[in-house]
Amino acid sequence: MPTVLLLYGIRFYFYSHEETRMHIHVSYQGSEAKIWLDTFEVAMNYGFNPHQLVKIIKLVRSYEKEIKKAWIEHFPKN
């Protein structure tokens, strides 16, 4: 599970063996979410409140290029 970013204690990472649709996992203080990178929609959420999800999506949008670059480097065949 490579960590792509660590911002404000929030970890952004990939699982190594997962589906091919581009996404990022996010965890913070026991909560976890999965965000699609093509639509910036929440694919799953365990524990984040709506306000936290808005902040997370803003961070994902802000670091979209870095996250997508890391995805392509980690999953070169996708």
SULFENHU-V990613 format. One record per backbone hydrogen bond with DSSP energy under -1.0 kcal/mol. NH is the residue of the N-H (numbers start at 1). CO is the residue of the C=O. If there is no record, write none. Layout:
<<NH,CO> <NH,CO>>
This chain:
<<4,12> <5,12> <7,10> <10,7> <11,27> <12,5> <13,25> <14,2> <24,35> <25,13> <26,33> <27,11> <28,31> <31,28> <32,46> <33,26> <34,44> <35,24> <36,41> <37,22> <40,36> <43,34> <44,34> <46,32> <53,49> <54,50> <55,51> <56,52> <57,53> <58,54> <59,55> <60,56> <61,57> <62,58> <63,59> <64,61> <67,63> <68,64> <69,65> <70,66> <71,67> <72,68> <73,69> <74,70> <75,71> <78,75>>
